[in-house]
């Protein structure tokens, strides 16, 4: 669980440097699962909640900060 706490802290303090892998790890830890589909969009699903979509960036390894903000909001990471 220590790694999850560290990852949550990264989402809250360093939104500019969030990777797709970070999003995957955090969403998976919160019970979401990625259903493989085509294209650059990754959509994570969890029963009883709205899906969360993350777009895989093309020219950088970091996702757009709006996706990190959305994950923070949906997972209610901020107090």
N, C-alpha and C positions, 0 to 999 in steps of 0.2 A: 504494500500500500504506500510505502515511502516514495516510490517512483511516481505514483499517481499524484501525490501531493506536490511533488516537484514540477510535474507537468502542468498541473492546475496553476501553480504560481507563475510558470512561464507564460501561460495564456493570459493571466491577469496583468503581468508586468511588461512583457516583451512581444506584443502582438505583431510587430513588424517581421519577426523571425520565426513564424509558425510554419512548419512544413506539412505536407499532406500526411506524412507518416505520424506526425504529432497528433493531427486530427483523428487519424485512424485509431491510434492507441487510446486516446481519451474517450472517443465515442464508444469503442469496444468495451472499455472499462465500465462505462455507464450502461451497458446492456444493449447497445445498438449493434446492428450487423449490416455489413455492406453487401448488397445484392449486385453482383457484377452485371454491368450493362456496357453498351458500346459508347464510344466517345470520351470526352474529357470530363464528364460529370460523374462524381461518385455520390450516390444517394444511400444514406444510412437509415435503416428502419428499426423501429421498436414498437411492439404492440401497444396500442392505446395512446400513441403520440404521433405528432406530425413528422414526416420525414425531414431529414437534414441533408442538404446538398452542399458539396464542396467541389469547386471546379479546380482540376489539376492545372497548375500554371504551365505556360509554354516556354517562356524565356528566362525563368528564374525557378529556384527551388522553393520559394516561399509563397504561400497562398495570400490572396487579397485579404486585407485586415477586416473587411466586412464579413467574411466567412468566420473568422475567429470571434468577432463580436457577436455574431448570431449564435455560435456554439455556446459562448459564455451566457448569453441571455436564455437560451432554451434549457441548458443544464442548470441554470440558476447558481452559477459559481460565485457571483458577487453577492456579498451579504446584504 
